[in-house]
């Protein structure tokens, strides 16, 4: 990785003069001010995924069930349909994919948890014409049994490849208890705490990226090349990739159909007796395969077997000889050798790429750019980005571009628009004209956000830099639910450490409201010290639901106390 840094630093020091010779000779990153950022729409209620149409319109889904359309000609957005969904935890309307012939047939596929049947998650096809959504046109392709109470790593993205195969990602649907504490999810006392029942189970679609081929009559067939094409009663033929924890966002190379997927890892901050700390992964699947969870992470760093009944440690898992001995396994016992991730990073500062940041993390994979796909566009990105993969992090709010060689080894990682501030990018796609569309979830989790937005980035070579620096304004504190707070330092700490995705002042989100915390600890003398320690170290089990609070190891003690004082002051 040291060579990658050297390449990146050399490129950054060359300046931008090479770009002025024309896109075909570009070899260094253009300056940020050569990109134009247009905010097309704002104020969404948990936007999750989007599709950019040929005419520049954008279809957007919200987790709570709304299907919206941004009409580029009128520059307005409207709701064209609503699916009745269960929207608890991460359940709801989670995935959308346009039929490859959508411009002619108006068919669109949705992944959602129907209110009428909360025990199943559906993959369904619907008809949309112009701006009308026909809910009665539904054709259910697949129903997946789920337990909505365990829906923290739920059904995620959907995408088509060039052959008309539909891929859909599903998380492991398991709960992380305090005893697991961010390591391998292999607590065999309860099924909902054991990822061996899902991710490592060859007879279960959860913890997987699955692949099917939808047919015209609303059924589907199994494409050649899936992991288990012929079911033997112990396998599911839909499985393409298994051994995933939370493969939230993935893409398919538009030229090769290669699968690039991110997998969000566990929360452990340090290596421990149970094995390695948590890592988020970028994986590249050239074919169907097994990617190790819950026995391995990153470049096949092994966890240790652990008996939660007796508290005894076992041997480290062997990547080449894995066996699923869980009592909740309904599939094959012997598993395929595990594949390594292509790239990985933890909560700490990366030794080779410090600009990846630190703290909370949530990896997502964006599109791969090919300049030849946009020959007529005046707004297309320059050739510096040709064949590069876009990678982004929902928590850290950065975008990176990844350069790969012909063997798909990573040879360069470079920040994209590092001077700009984003607000939890949840989806990213190139339009037909080569402009990049961003869908931002917004500042706070599990609620409507005024700063949730649809943006478009276009390239304008030679554009003059701004005349003066504009100070970034602080978000309206009332919109964030931080009422009557004058000290913006505390607000910045809450935002930068992702606190507002799980907590609000008045309302329970993932975790308790700040006022509920203040009420519980108001008469305890040691509350400030105890809560400050909890904020830095993380924890589970203090509130109903066994919801894990991620650690914030880089937060200084004084900063944690400042947050604590604000909470207790409520």
N, C-alpha and C positions, 0 to 999 in steps of 0.2 A: 504493500500500500504506500510505502514511502515514495516510490516512483510516480504514483498517481498524483501525490501532492506536488512534486517537482514540476510535472507537466502543467498542472493547474496554475501554479505560481508563475511559471514562465509566460503562460498565456495571458495572465492578468497584468503582467508588467509590460507587455508589448504595446499596450494602448489600443486605440480604435482606428488608427490610420489605415490598416489593411482593409477595413470594411468599405472605405470610400472608393476602393477600386472596383467594387461591384460584388454582388452576393456570391458569384461563382468562386471568388477568391477569398471569401471571408474565412478567417482562421481563429479569430478571437471573439470573445463575447462583446456584443454591442453595448453601449452605455444604456442605463435604465431610461434616460429621458428620450431615447429613440423609440420608445413604446408608448402607445396611446391607450389609456384605460378609460373605457366608457362604462358607467353604471347604467344598466338597462332597466332594472327593476329592483325594488327593495321591499322589506317587510313581509317575510314569509313565516309560516308556522312549521318549523322543522323540515325544510327542504332536504331531500335525500338523493335524488338522482335526476338527470336531465338527458334529453336527446335533442340535438341540433338538426333541424330540418334543412332541406336543400335551399329553401328560399330565405333562410336566416331566422325563421321562427324557432322558438325553443319550447319544448314540452317539458314540464317539471312536475314531479310528484312530491307530495308532503307525506310524512309518516302517518299523520292522522287521517289520511284518506283522500285528500283533494288532488285532482289532476288539473294542472294549470297550463295555459298557453300564452307565451309572450309573442305578440304579433309585431314583427319588426316594422312593417309598413306604417302602422299606426302608433308604434312605440307605447303600447299598452299591454297589460296582462289581465287575463280573466280566467275564471274557473270554468272549465268545460265539463266537469264531472266529479262525482264523489263516490268512492267505494266505502261501504260501511265496514269498518275494521276494528279489531281489538288493538288498542294503541298503548298497552301497558309495556313497561320496560323497553326493549328494542323491537317488540312486535309491532305490526302495522303494515302499511304499504311501503315496501322496502326496495323493490326492484322493478325496472322497466327496460324493455328492449323493443325497438321497432323491427317489424318483419323486414327482411332484406329487400322486399318489393313493396315497402310501405307506401311509396309515392304513388303507386298504382292501385294497391288493394286496401290501404288504410288499416292494416292489422297491426295491433300492438299487444305485447305480452307483459303481464304484471305478476309480481310475486307479492302475496299479501296474506294476512291472517284475517279471515272473514269473521265478522261479528256473529253470523248465523251458525258458525261451527268453529269455536275457539280451540278445539282439540286437533285441528289440522291447519297446515299452511298450504296455500294453493299456488300453483303455477297455471295461469289462465290466459286465454287469448280473447281480445275484445276488438270491436270495430269502431274506428273513428273516421268521420268524414268531415272535411273542413274544420269547423270548431265544435262539432257535436260528438258526444260520447254516448254510445249505445250500450247501456249496462245489460240489457236483455240479450245481447249478442254473445255473452260469455260462453266459452268452451273450456271446460276444466281439463287440462292435460294431466295434471299430477296433484295428488294430495299427500302431504307429508305429515305423519303423526308428530305432534309436539306437545310439550308441557309448557304452557304459557307462563307458569310461575318461574321457570328457569330460562327465560328468554333474553338473557343479557348478551349472548353471542348468537344472534338469530339469523334469519334468512337475509342475505345481502344482495349484491349486485347481480345483474344478468347482462349477457352480451352474446351477439351472434358472430360466428366466424364467416369466412368467405364461402364456405360450403353449405351454409344454411343450418349449421349445428348451433343449438342454444346451450350456453354454459350458464349455470347458476351456482352461486356460492352459499354455503350454510356454515355457521359457526358451530361450536361444540355443545352448546346448550347445557353447560354445566356451571354450577355455582362455586365460587372460590371461598372457602371457609377460612377462618383465622388460623386454623391448624396447618393448612396448606401453605399459607403465607407467601404466595407468589412463586411457588416452585411447581413441580409436576403434579397435575391434577389426577391423582391416582388413589383417592380415598375410597376404598371398596366397601365401606360400611353402608353407603347410600348411593343409589344410582345417579342421583342428580349431582353428586360430588365427584364423579368418576368419568373422566374423558375417555377411558378405555371402552365405555359403553357406546361411545359415539365416534370420536376421531379415529380410534384404532380398531373400530368394529367394521369388518368387511361387509356386514349385512345391515348397514345403517347409512342413510344419506347425510347425516349431520357430521360436522367437522370435515367437510369435503368441498371440492368443486366438481359438480356433476355435469354431464353432457348428454343431451338428447337431440333428436332430429324431428322437429314438429312436422306433421303431415297436414295436407289440405283439409282433411275431414275432422281435424281437432285432436287426433291421436298423435302418438310419437313412436319412432323407432330408435334403435340403438346404433350409433355410428361405429364403424370399424375403428379399432384402436383404443377403445375404452379399457379400463384396467381389468374388468371381469366381464368380458362380452357374453359368456355363456353361464348363466346363473346355475349354481349347484345346490341351491337352498341355503347356502352359507354366505352368499355374496349378492350385491346389488349391481346389475349390469349398467346402471346409469352412472356409476362412479368413474370419474376421470382421474382426479387427484384426491388422495386421502392423507390423514395425518396432519390436519390443519387445526389451529385453535380458533382463530377469528379472521378468515380470509376476506376482509371487508370489501376491498376494492381490487379489481384486476382488469387487465386489458388483453386483447388479442392483436398481435402484430397484423396490420392490414395487408401486408405483403406476403407473410409466411404462415400466419395463423399460430405463431408461437405464443404460448400463454405466459404472461408476466403477472405474478400476483404478490400482494403484500399479505403478511400474516402478523397480526397484532399479538405480541407475546405477553407473558405473565409479568407481575409487578415487583419481583424481588430486586432489591437495589444492589445487593452484594452476593457473591458466591457463598454458599453455606454447606452444612453437612449433608443436605439433601441434593446438592448439585449446583449448577451454575445459576447466576442471576438471570433476570428476564432480558430478552432481546426481541426487538421487532425485526422481521425478515423481509427481504426481497427475494423471491424465488422465480426461477425461469424453468418452465416445464416444456422440454422438447418433445415429450411423450408422456403417456400416463405413468403415474408413479406414486410412491409413498414418501411423505416428507417428515415423518418422525414424531410428531406430537402424539401423546404426552410424554414420551420417553426421552426425547432429545430436543435440542433447540440450537439455532444458529448453524455453525458448521459441524453439526452432529455432536455438540457438547452433551455428554450423557448425564441424566439425572440418576439418582440411586433409588432402588426399590425401597419402599417404606410401608410398614404395616401399621396402619393407624389404630388398629385394635390393641396391639401390644406396645406400640411406640418403638419398635425395633427397626434398625436400618439394615438394608440388604445390599447386594452387589450393585455396581454401576451397570446400566443397560448397555448392551453391545449393539451398535448400529447395524451390524451385518447379521445378527441372530436375535431377532426380537420375537417375543411370544406374548400374546394377550391372554393372561390367566385370570382375568377379572370374572367374577361370578355373573356380571351383567353383560358379558360378551355373548352375542348371539351369532357371531360369524366364525371365521377360521381362527384357529389358535396361532398358527405360525404365520408371521407377517413377512412381507418383502423387505429386502435391505433398504435402509433409509437413505434418502438423498439429502445432500447439504444445501443450505441456502446460498444464494449468490452473493448476498451482502446482508449485514446485520449491524444493529447498534443498540446500545443500552441506555439507561437513564443517566449515566455519567457522561462526562465529556469524552468524545471519541478521540483516541490518541492520534489518529491520522487525519481526521476531518473535524476539527473543533467547531467549524461553522455549522455543523448539524445541531448544535446547542445541547441542552441537557434538561433533566427533569422529566415530566410526563411525556408520553409519546404515543402516536397512533399513525402508523405508516399507511399510506395509500399510493396506489400506482396509477399514474396518468397515462396519456396517450404516447405513442411513438410517432415522431414527426418524419415525414418524407416530403422534401421540397418538390419532388416531381409530381406529387398528387395535386399541386395547385399552380399549374403552369401559366394560367391567365390572370392570376391575382396580383394586384399592386400592393396588397396588405400582407402577403405571406411572410413568414419568418425567414430570415436569411439562411444561407447554406451552413453557417456555423452550427445550426441546430439539426442539420440533416442526419437522419437515422439515430437521433438521440432519444432516450426514454425520459419522460417527465415523471418525477417522483415528488410526493408532497406529504406533509405531516399535519394532521388535523389539529393536534394539540400545540405543536411548536410554531405553526403558521409560516412555514417556509416552503419554497419550491426549489428542487434541485433538478439538474439535467444529468443523465447518466450516459457515458459513452462506452460502448461495448466493441470488442474486436470481433473478428470472424468466428472465434471459438466461444463467443458470448462471455468472455471474461471482462470484468469492469476495468477500464483503463483510465477513466476520468470521471470525477464528480465535481459539479460546478454550480454555485448558487445562481438562481434565476430571479432577477429583479429584487436583489437583497435589500435595496433601499426602501422598498414598499412594505406596508403593513397589511396583512390579510386577516380575515376573521373566520377561521375554521373552515377552510375549503373542504367541501364534501364531495365534489365531482368536478371533472375537468375534461373538456373535449375540444377538438379542432372542428371548426365549421367548414363548409364547402369552399370558402374563399381563403382558407389558411389562417384565419384569425382564431385565437384561443379563447374559449368561453370558460368562465369559472362560476361555480355555484357555491356560495358561502352560507354556511349553516347559521352563523350569528353567534353572539357572545355567550349566551347562556343555554344550558341543556334543557331539553324536555319542555320547551315553551316557545311561543312566538317571539321573534326578535325583530326589532325595527332595523337592525343592521344586517339581517340576513339578506343576501343580494345576489343578483345575476349580473356578471360583468363580462366585458369583451375586451380582449387585448389584441391590438393590431400593431404592425410594425411600420414606422415612419422614419426611414433612414435619413440622417442629417438634421433631424428636428432639433431646434435650439433648446438649450437647457433652460429651466425656469429662471426668471429674473431674480427671485429671492426665495430663500428657504421658507416653506410654509410649516409652521409648528402644527403638529398633529393635535387635533382637538380631542379632549377626553369625552367618551361617550356620555350621553345623558344619564346621569346616575339614577334618575327615577325610572327610566326605561329598563335599567338593569336590576331594578328592585332594591337598590341600595339607597334607602330613603334618608333624607336629611343628613347626608354625610358630606362634610366640607373638605376633609383631608384626602386629596386625590392620591397621596402616597399609598394609603391602605387600599384604595380602589385598584391601583396599578398592581399591587401585590396579589390581590384576589384574582385579577384578570390574567396576569402572567403565569400564575401557578395553577390555572385551570379550576380554581375553587368554584367559580360561578356556573360551571357546567353541572355541578352536583348539588349546590346549595344556593338558596335565596334567603332574603331577610324574613319574609312572611310565610313563604310557601315551601312545603316539602317537595324536593325533586327526587334525585337518586338518594341523597342523604337527608337528614333532618334540616329544618330551617335554622338560620342563625339564632332566631328568637327562642326556638325550642332548646337549642344548646345552652343559651344563656340562662333559661329558666331552670334547667336541670342542675347546672353547676353554680347557681347564684350564691348559695350559702356554704360553699366549700372553700376553705381558706387556700388550699393548694391548687385551685382550679386553673390559675394562670400558668403555673409551671407544668401541670399535667397536660393541659390542652396544647400548649406550645410544643411539648415533646411529641404528642400525638400527631400534630400537623407535620412535623419533620419526619417522624418514623413511619407514619401510616398505621393502619390497624383494621380489625374486623371484629364484629360481634357486640359492640356496645349499644347498638340500636336494633330494633326488630328487622328481620330480613337478612341478616348476615351479609350485609353489603360491604365490600372491601373499600377502604379509603386509601388511595394510592399515596405512597410516601413522597415527600418533597426534600430529598437529601441535600440539595444545594441551597436550601433556604437557611439563612443565618438565624441564630437563636433570637437576636433582637428583632428581626423581621417577623418571626413566628409569634413573638410576644406582642408585637404591634397589631397583628391580626387578631390574636386572642383578646387583647384589651378592647378592640372594637366590638367583637362579638359579645363579650361579657357586659359591655357598656349599654347593650340594647335592653 
